[in-house]
Structures are given as C-alpha cells and as structure tokens.
Amino acid sequence: MAEFWAQYGSLLIEGTRDTLIMTGVSTVFAYLLGLPLGVILSITQPHGIWPNKWVNRILGWIINVGRSLPFIILMIAIMDFTKLIVGTKIGVPGAIVPLVVSAAPFIARMVETSLAEVDAGVVEAARSMGASRMQIVRKVYLPEAKPSLVLGASISIITILAYTAIAGAVGAGGLGDLAIRYGYQRKVPAMMWTTVVLIVILVQVIQSVFSWLSVKMDKRLR
C-alpha cells in the first residue's frame, strides 16, 4: 500500500482536484442556465403566474431533447463547439462545456419540480397584494422552495460528478481518466478501486452536507 501511494499518490491528488474543479465550475454555469429555464417552465404552465402554452411547450421540448442525449455522445457531438468556446476539446476545460450543456436541462427539470411544491395559496396571497411576476419568483417561489432546491442541487452535483468520470473516457482528466488509463488499460486494479472509493466518498460528503442544509432551511421542521 505504501508503495502504491508513493507511486500514484500525486496522480490521485491531481485527479481528485481536477474532478472537483470540473464538478464545481460546471455546476455553477449549469445553474446559471438551468435555474432560469426551470423558473420559466414553472411560471408558463397553465396554472402558473404567466401562462404561455407555446413557450412552455417549445422550451419543454428543447429540455427533453437535451436530457435524452447520452452524455458521452453529446460530448463527442459538440467537440467543435467546445473548442470554439474554450479553445480545446480535451482536458478539464474541454469537459466543462459538455458538462454544462448536459446538466442544464436536468437542473431545469429539478427546479421546475421544486417550484411545483410551493403552496399555491402563498402565491395567490402575493398576487392579491399586487406583487409583480418577478417579485413572486424572487420573494415567494425561490425562498419557499429553498429546501427542495437544495436537495435537488445535491442530486445535480452528484450527477455532474458521475459525468466527469465518463468524460475521462475521452481524455478529460480527473478520477475517471485515471481509472481508465491506469486501472483498465495498464492493468492496475488498485488504481481502479481507489478511484471508485474516492468518488464514493465525494458523493457521500456532498449528499450529507446538502441534506443537512435542506433540513436547516426547512421551516416546517422548526
């Protein structure tokens, strides 16, 4: 074991760092896209505060198409677009663009589901007091749905983390790349199992932290 860490420890540290960078940066940009899309999906529904059948249908169709594409196929299909945006098709920067494109539709649906849980009576009360649509979104929908949004964020982050491992198959770096290059191609089983353990630990930490935050934010449990 000591020999293994002496030989591969620096690689594992670098791989973990790259995985965290890909996950963190991709999550931020995916939420910048997915959160407003989810809000629009919610408020344009027939019972929403801004009913618009065509906007809801077209946006819903686009999001469904985005969610239906397997990540590895999407990553390869938009390589030229990725290079246009970040200047490379591989490495950590090359993985972030497809991660964002793949995760944003998923996040949009998670946000839509969270906002659907908001009590309609609270929304109607805000409307009766003359609140604008934007005020209702900012001061009613998002605050009331915060516990559910936080739990949804944990699922989204873990999903993106899993995608980073898949991205390793095409040279994106991170723990997935180490598992493929060393664990599979170079026949180093210890590397394969170590990367699996590290990913499991990351998932457990993320889930635990966000579950705790959700409980702290849930007014119903106070």
N, C-alpha and C positions, 0 to 999 in steps of 0.2 A: 504493500500500500504506500509506504514512504517513497519507494522508487517510482511508483506511478505518479504521485503528486509532484515529485521532483522533475519528472519529465513532461507532464502535461498540465501541471497546476497553473502556469501562466496562461496557457491556452484557454483553460476553463474560466479563469477570471476574465479574460478578454471576451470570451464568448458570452458569458453572463452579462457583462457590461453592454455588449452590442445588442443582446436580446432586450435588455431593459430600455436602451435608447430607442430601438425600433418600436417597442411597445408604447413607451411614453409619448414620443413625438407623434406617432400615428394616431394614438388615442385623442390627443389634443386636436389635431386637424380633422379627424373623423367626426368629432363632436361639433366642431365649428361648422361642418356641413350637415351632419345628421340631426342635430338638435333643432335648428330652424325648419328643416324638412319635416321632422316629426310634429312640430307645432302646427305647421301649415296643414299637414294631413289631418290633424285632430280638429282644427277650427273650421275646415272646409267640409266636414261631414254634414249630412242633412240636419243633424241635431246640434251642430256646432254654432259658434258665435259669428261665423262668417260663411254660411253655407254656399258652396260653389261646386256643383256637380262635376263640371269639366276639369277644373283644376285638380280636384280630388282624384278623379279617375286617371287623368294623364300622369300625375305625379305618382299615384299608387302603382300604375303600370311600370313606370320607369324604375321605381324602387324594387318592385317584384323581379324585374329582369336582372337588376344588379345583384339581388340576393340569390338568384338561381344559378349564377355562374360559379363553378368551382374555382377556388382561389388560384390554384396553380395554373389553370387555363387562362384566367383573367390576367395573371401576372405576365405570362408569355405574350398574350394578345396585345397588351398595351406597352410593350417594351420600348417601342419608338416614342410613344408619348412620355414615358418615364424619362428617357434620355433627353427629350426636349425640355422637361421641367427641371431636372436635377443634374443633367449632363452626363449621366452614366446609367447603365442598365443593371449593374451588379453592385454588390456590397450593401452596406447599411442604407445609404441614400437611395440606391436603386430599389430597395424593398419598401421604403416608406410610402411612395406614391401608390403602388397597387394595394398596399395595406389600407390606406385611407379610402381609396375607391371601393374596395370590397367591404370595409367596415361601416362606412357612412350609411348605406341603405339599411343594414342591420340595426344600427343605432336609431335611425329614424323610426323604425317599427317599434323598437323598445320604448322610445319616447312617446309615441302615439298610444301605446298600451298603458303607460304610466299616467298620462293625462286623462285617459278614459276613466280612471279610478277616482278622479276628483268629483266630489259631491256636486251634483247639478244645482242643488239649492244654493250653495255658496256662490256659484257662477251667476245664477239668476239674481241673487241679492246684490251683487256687484253691478249687474246691468241695470237694475232698478234704481240704483243710486247715481246712474249716469256715467259709469266708468267706460272708457273707450276700449276698443278691442285690445290694443297694445297694453293698456293698464290691466285688463283682465288677465292677459297672458303673463305679464311680469309680476303682478301682485296677488293673483289668485291661483292660476294654473300651476306655475312653476313652484311657488312656495308650498302649496298643498300637496303636490306630487313629489316633493323632495325625497322622502324615504324610499318610494318606489323607484325614483330616478337613480338614487344611489345604488340600490340593489341591481338595477339594470346596468349601471356603469361597471359593476364588478363582473357581470356576465360578458359585457362588451370587451373589457380589458382582457379577460381570460381567453375570449375568442381570438382577439388580436394576437395574444401571446402564442396561441396554438398556430395561428397563421405564420408567425415568424419562424416556427420550426419547419413548416412546409416550404417557406421561402429559402431555407437552407439548401433545398434540392437544386436550386439554380444559382448558387453562389452568393446568397445574400449575407452570409456570415451568421454569427450567433450560435446558440447551442445546437440548433438543428443542423447547421453546416458541420459542426464538429462530430455530431452523431453519424452523419452520412460519410464524411471524409475519413474519419478515424475508426468509428465504431463498425461501419459496414465495409467500406472499400479497403481499408488497411487491416481489417480483422482484429480490432482491439475491443473486445467485449466490455472491458471495464469502462472505456470511454462512453460506450453506448448507455450503459446502466447509470453511469454518473450523470450524464446529461438528463436522463429521464428523472432521476432523483431531484436534481436541481430545478427542473421545470415543475415537478410536483410540489416542491417546497414553495416556489414562487406563487403557484396557484393557491395554495393553502393560505399563504400570508395575505394575498390580495383579497380572497374571499372573507377571511376573518376580519380584516380591517374594515372592509366596506359593510359587512353585516353589522359590526359594532356601530359604525357611523349611522346606518339606517335606523337602528334601534334608538340611538341617542336623539335622532331628528324626529322620530315618530311621536307626535303629540298624543296619540291615543294610548300610548304606553306610560304616560306620565301620571 
